[in-house]
């Protein structure tokens, strides 16, 4: 099985029961817990989760820190913002009109020979011919 790059758009659904795709996201969370070695995230993932969870939780910093700790404890591989990743992300952003954030996830998938799991159908559609992304949730 190829490494799966988990997008924050999927992980956010773990924390929002009313969100469309919540049940699908929880199934992915179960897979992450059972086989963390099959999943990776770019460092950007944690910044995105911090942003969304801070907005959802308001001034509850203890819960926010707890959720961030729990995410880090899942055990998936972390992909750093090295020169090669950022160069590839820049190329993808320009060639396919992706946001910088989406380009980092797509570039991560390319670099590890894996697939980017995203809940963003529009981003997936832009690069679907590359066969490195999959819409979930």
VOPAGU-2260 file (C-alpha; in pm, 1 decimal, decimal comma):
REM VOPAGU-2260
SITE   aa  ch    i         X         Y         Z
SITE  UNK   A    0       0,0       0,0       0,0
SITE  UNK   A    1     129,5     346,0     -84,5
SITE  UNK   A    2     168,5     609,9     181,9
SITE  UNK   A    3    -141,8     825,2     226,1
SITE  UNK   A    4     -98,1    1197,7     285,1
SITE  UNK   A    5    -375,4    1310,6     517,3
SITE  UNK   A    6    -520,5    1656,7     455,2
SITE  UNK   A    7    -640,6    1872,9     743,2
SITE  UNK   A    8    -976,1    1900,2     562,6
SITE  UNK   A    9   -1032,5    1535,2     651,8
SITE  UNK   A   10    -896,0    1549,5    1007,1
SITE  UNK   A   11   -1110,3    1851,8    1096,2
SITE  UNK   A   12   -1415,8    1634,8    1041,1
SITE  UNK   A   13   -1305,2    1418,8    1335,3
SITE  UNK   A   14   -1391,0    1708,9    1564,2
SITE  UNK   A   15   -1719,2    1828,3    1409,3
SITE  UNK   A   16   -2000,8    1571,4    1445,1
SITE  UNK   A   17   -2245,2    1766,9    1226,0
SITE  UNK   A   18   -1997,0    1803,9     942,1
SITE  UNK   A   19   -2073,5    1621,8     618,0
SITE  UNK   A   20   -1838,0    1325,6     589,3
SITE  UNK   A   21   -1787,4    1291,7     965,0
SITE  UNK   A   22   -1849,7     914,8     964,8
SITE  UNK   A   23   -1610,8     860,5     671,7
SITE  UNK   A   24   -1347,4    1069,9     847,0
SITE  UNK   A   25   -1383,6     861,4    1163,7
SITE  UNK   A   26   -1322,2     546,0     959,5
SITE  UNK   A   27    -999,4     700,8     833,7
SITE  UNK   A   28    -907,4     791,9    1192,3
SITE  UNK   A   29    -955,8     427,2    1287,1
SITE  UNK   A   30    -719,1     328,7    1003,9
SITE  UNK   A   31    -463,5     582,7    1124,4
SITE  UNK   A   32    -481,1     441,0    1475,7
SITE  UNK   A   33    -443,3      82,7    1351,9
SITE  UNK   A   34    -171,4     150,4    1093,6
SITE  UNK   A   35      -8,2     489,9    1145,0
SITE  UNK   A   36     282,2     377,6     928,3
SITE  UNK   A   37      49,7     401,7     624,3
SITE  UNK   A   38     -10,0     775,8     677,6
SITE  UNK   A   39     195,3    1093,0     664,0
SITE  UNK   A   40     130,2    1464,4     693,9
SITE  UNK   A   41     331,6    1769,0     596,5
SITE  UNK   A   42     424,3    1990,8     891,9
SITE  UNK   A   43     167,3    2234,4     754,4
SITE  UNK   A   44    -105,0    1996,1     873,8
SITE  UNK   A   45     -49,0    2090,0    1237,4
SITE  UNK   A   46     -61,1    2462,3    1164,3
SITE  UNK   A   47    -388,9    2419,2     978,3
SITE  UNK   A   48    -536,1    2210,5    1258,5
SITE  UNK   A   49    -427,9    2470,9    1514,3
SITE  UNK   A   50    -603,8    2741,5    1314,5
SITE  UNK   A   51    -931,8    2554,4    1273,1
SITE  UNK   A   52    -945,7    2410,6    1622,4
SITE  UNK   A   53    -865,1    2748,6    1780,4
SITE  UNK   A   54   -1159,5    2895,9    1591,5
SITE  UNK   A   55   -1388,2    2610,5    1698,0
SITE  UNK   A   56   -1282,6    2608,3    2064,4
SITE  UNK   A   57   -1264,4    2980,9    2126,5
SITE  UNK   A   58   -1065,6    3058,8    2441,0
SITE  UNK   A   59   -1031,6    2698,4    2565,7
SITE  UNK   A   60    -653,8    2670,9    2531,5
SITE  UNK   A   61    -630,9    2359,3    2750,8
SITE  UNK   A   62    -859,7    2164,8    2515,6
SITE  UNK   A   63    -680,8    2304,4    2212,9
SITE  UNK   A   64    -342,9    2189,9    2343,8
SITE  UNK   A   65    -493,2    1851,0    2429,0
SITE  UNK   A   66    -629,6    1802,3    2078,2
SITE  UNK   A   67    -298,8    1906,0    1922,4
SITE  UNK   A   68    -114,1    1662,6    2148,8
SITE  UNK   A   69    -357,0    1385,6    2051,4
SITE  UNK   A   70    -299,0    1457,9    1682,1
SITE  UNK   A   71      77,2    1443,1    1728,6
SITE  UNK   A   72      44,7    1117,9    1923,3
SITE  UNK   A   73    -127,5     940,0    1632,0
SITE  UNK   A   74     214,1     838,3    1504,6
SITE  UNK   A   75     199,0     919,9    1137,6
SITE  UNK   A   76     511,2    1031,5     957,0
SITE  UNK   A   77     578,1    1405,8     939,6
SITE  UNK   A   78     715,2    1557,4     619,5
SITE  UNK   A   79     925,4    1868,8     669,5
SITE  UNK   A   80     933,5    2178,5     453,5
SITE  UNK   A   81    1258,0    2103,1     274,4
SITE  UNK   A   82    1383,2    2262,8     -43,7
SITE  UNK   A   83    1261,5    1976,1    -264,5
SITE  UNK   A   84     908,3    1977,0    -120,0
SITE  UNK   A   85     869,4    2353,1    -149,9
SITE  UNK   A   86    1009,6    2360,7    -504,4
SITE  UNK   A   87     771,6    2087,9    -613,6
SITE  UNK   A   88     482,9    2262,1    -436,1
SITE  UNK   A   89     565,8    2586,6    -615,4
SITE  UNK   A   90     560,3    2407,3    -951,1
SITE  UNK   A   91     225,3    2243,3    -873,3
SITE  UNK   A   92      71,0    2566,0    -743,8
SITE  UNK   A   93     162,5    2748,3   -1064,4
SITE  UNK   A   94      87,8    2469,1   -1310,9
SITE  UNK   A   95    -247,2    2366,0   -1161,4
SITE  UNK   A   96    -361,1    2685,0    -986,0
SITE  UNK   A   97    -357,6    2520,2    -644,7
SITE  UNK   A   98    -333,9    2715,0    -322,2
SITE  UNK   A   99       5,6    2696,7    -160,4
SITE  UNK   A  100    -142,5    2478,5     112,2
SITE  UNK   A  101    -294,9    2229,3    -131,0
SITE  UNK   A  102      23,8    2230,0    -335,5
SITE  UNK   A  103     224,1    2122,8     -28,2
SITE  UNK   A  104      -6,0    1823,6      25,4
SITE  UNK   A  105       8,5    1729,3    -343,8
SITE  UNK   A  106     386,0    1768,8    -352,0
SITE  UNK   A  107     414,4    1551,5     -41,7
SITE  UNK   A  108     218,3    1278,9    -218,5
SITE  UNK   A  109     442,1    1302,7    -523,0
SITE  UNK   A  110     762,3    1292,6    -321,5
SITE  UNK   A  111     669,6     979,3    -130,1
SITE  UNK   A  112     493,5     807,2    -420,3
SITE  UNK   A  113     165,9     815,4    -230,7
SITE  UNK   A  114    -182,8     960,1    -245,1
SITE  UNK   A  115    -322,3    1278,7     -97,1
SITE  UNK   A  116    -651,1    1215,4      86,5
SITE  UNK   A  117    -856,7    1534,9      80,1
SITE  UNK   A  118   -1213,9    1644,9     134,9
SITE  UNK   A  119   -1160,4    1925,7    -118,2
SITE  UNK   A  120   -1315,6    1805,2    -444,1
SITE  UNK   A  121   -1216,8    2122,3    -630,2
SITE  UNK   A  122    -847,8    2082,9    -550,3
SITE  UNK   A  123    -860,6    1715,0    -642,9
SITE  UNK   A  124   -1026,1    1794,3    -975,2
SITE  UNK   A  125    -745,3    2035,1   -1066,0
SITE  UNK   A  126    -482,9    1761,1   -1039,6
SITE  UNK   A  127    -680,4    1442,0   -1091,8
SITE  UNK   A  128    -489,7    1357,7   -1408,7
SITE  UNK   A  129    -173,9    1326,6   -1196,3
SITE  UNK   A  130    -336,3    1039,4   -1005,0
SITE  UNK   A  131    -191,2    1148,8    -672,4
SITE  UNK   A  132    -509,5    1258,0    -495,9
SITE  UNK   A  133    -833,3    1104,3    -377,2
SITE  UNK   A  134   -1146,3    1272,9    -247,6
SITE  UNK   A  135   -1273,7    1120,9      76,3
SITE  UNK   A  136   -1553,4    1213,3     316,9
